[in-house]
Amino acid sequence: MSSDIQNTIASFTSIEQALDYFEIGYDSQFINQYRMELVKRFNGYLILEKPQDWFAARRALKNAYCKIQRSRLDKTTRQACRGCTTCQRR
């Protein structure tokens, strides 16, 4: 089963395809601005831990998206992350 999800991920030609496949809501302006960083972080998470199923791969992409969103927040204030609509940290 893990090779199925890895083949599916390898077939994506854009990060938007991955976000749509894993049913993750996103802001197109954010994607346009942080595309390379998001792709690199997602691929890094996939290298660190090979996803065994759809849920593990989705978690890797959500973690990448969330990490970038949270890195944009002001470090000096206690600001809540409001970046993605599917965030579990809300």
C-alpha positions as a Markdown table, in Angstrom:
| # | Residue | x | y | z |
|---|---|---|---|---|
| 1 | Met | 0.0 | 0.0 | 0.0 |
| 2 | Ser | 2.8 | 2.5 | 0.7 |
| 3 | Ser | 4.1 | 2.2 | -2.8 |
| 4 | Asp | 0.7 | 3.2 | -4.1 |
| 5 | Ile | 0.6 | 6.5 | -2.2 |
| 6 | Gln | 4.2 | 7.2 | -3.1 |
| 7 | Asn | 3.4 | 6.6 | -6.8 |
| 8 | Thr | 0.4 | 8.9 | -6.5 |
| 9 | Ile | 2.5 | 11.6 | -4.8 |
| 10 | Ala | 5.2 | 11.2 | -7.5 |
| 11 | Ser | 2.5 | 11.8 | -10.2 |
| 12 | Phe | 1.6 | 15.3 | -9.0 |
| 13 | Thr | 2.8 | 18.1 | -11.2 |
| 14 | Ser | 2.0 | 20.9 | -8.8 |
| 15 | Ile | 1.6 | 21.4 | -5.1 |
| 16 | Glu | -2.0 | 22.4 | -5.7 |
| 17 | Gln | -2.7 | 18.9 | -7.0 |
| 18 | Ala | -1.4 | 17.5 | -3.8 |
| 19 | Leu | -3.4 | 19.9 | -1.6 |
| 20 | Asp | -6.5 | 19.0 | -3.5 |
| 21 | Tyr | -5.9 | 15.3 | -3.4 |
| 22 | Phe | -5.4 | 15.4 | 0.4 |
| 23 | Glu | -8.4 | 17.7 | 0.8 |
| 24 | Ile | -6.5 | 20.5 | 2.4 |
| 25 | Gly | -7.8 | 24.0 | 1.9 |
| 26 | Tyr | -5.3 | 26.6 | 0.9 |
| 27 | Asp | -4.8 | 30.3 | -0.1 |
| 28 | Ser | -3.6 | 30.6 | -3.7 |
| 29 | Gln | -1.7 | 33.8 | -2.9 |
| 30 | Phe | 0.1 | 32.0 | -0.1 |
| 31 | Ile | 1.0 | 29.1 | -2.4 |
| 32 | Asn | 2.3 | 31.5 | -5.1 |
| 33 | Gln | 4.5 | 33.2 | -2.6 |
| 34 | Tyr | 5.8 | 30.2 | -0.7 |
| 35 | Arg | 5.6 | 27.4 | -3.4 |
| 36 | Met | 9.2 | 26.4 | -3.4 |
| 37 | Glu | 9.5 | 26.4 | 0.4 |
| 38 | Leu | 6.3 | 24.3 | 0.7 |
| 39 | Val | 7.4 | 21.8 | -1.9 |
| 40 | Lys | 10.9 | 21.4 | -0.2 |
| 41 | Arg | 9.5 | 21.0 | 3.2 |
| 42 | Phe | 6.8 | 18.5 | 2.1 |
| 43 | Asn | 9.5 | 16.5 | 0.2 |
| 44 | Gly | 11.7 | 16.6 | 3.3 |
| 45 | Tyr | 9.0 | 15.2 | 5.5 |
| 46 | Leu | 8.4 | 12.4 | 2.9 |
| 47 | Ile | 12.1 | 11.6 | 3.0 |
| 48 | Leu | 12.2 | 11.5 | 6.7 |
| 49 | Glu | 9.3 | 9.2 | 7.1 |
| 50 | Lys | 7.9 | 7.3 | 4.1 |
| 51 | Pro | 4.1 | 7.5 | 4.3 |
| 52 | Gln | 2.3 | 4.2 | 4.7 |
| 53 | Asp | -1.1 | 5.5 | 3.7 |
| 54 | Trp | -3.2 | 8.5 | 2.6 |
| 55 | Phe | -3.4 | 9.8 | 6.2 |
| 56 | Ala | 0.3 | 9.8 | 6.8 |
| 57 | Ala | 1.0 | 11.5 | 3.5 |
| 58 | Arg | -1.7 | 14.1 | 4.3 |
| 59 | Arg | -0.2 | 14.7 | 7.7 |
| 60 | Ala | 3.2 | 15.4 | 6.1 |
| 61 | Leu | 1.7 | 17.9 | 3.8 |
| 62 | Lys | -0.4 | 19.6 | 6.5 |
| 63 | Asn | 2.7 | 19.8 | 8.7 |
| 64 | Ala | 4.7 | 21.4 | 6.0 |
| 65 | Tyr | 1.9 | 23.9 | 5.2 |
| 66 | Cys | 1.4 | 24.7 | 8.9 |
| 67 | Lys | 5.2 | 25.1 | 9.6 |
| 68 | Ile | 5.5 | 27.7 | 6.9 |
| 69 | Gln | 2.3 | 29.5 | 8.1 |
| 70 | Arg | 3.5 | 29.6 | 11.7 |
| 71 | Ser | 7.0 | 30.8 | 10.7 |
| 72 | Arg | 5.4 | 33.9 | 9.2 |
| 73 | Leu | 3.8 | 34.9 | 12.6 |
| 74 | Asp | 5.4 | 37.7 | 14.6 |
| 75 | Lys | 7.6 | 36.1 | 17.2 |
| 76 | Thr | 7.2 | 39.0 | 19.7 |
| 77 | Thr | 3.5 | 38.7 | 20.1 |
| 78 | Arg | 1.2 | 35.8 | 21.1 |
| 79 | Gln | -0.5 | 35.6 | 17.7 |
| 80 | Ala | -2.7 | 32.7 | 16.8 |
| 81 | Cys | -2.2 | 30.9 | 13.5 |
| 82 | Arg | -5.0 | 31.7 | 11.1 |
| 83 | Gly | -3.5 | 30.4 | 7.9 |
| 84 | Cys | -5.3 | 27.3 | 6.9 |
| 85 | Thr | -8.9 | 26.4 | 7.3 |
| 86 | Thr | -8.2 | 22.7 | 8.1 |
| 87 | Cys | -5.7 | 23.5 | 10.9 |
| 88 | Gln | -5.9 | 21.2 | 14.0 |
| 89 | Arg | -4.0 | 23.8 | 16.1 |
| 90 | Arg | -7.0 | 26.1 | 16.3 |
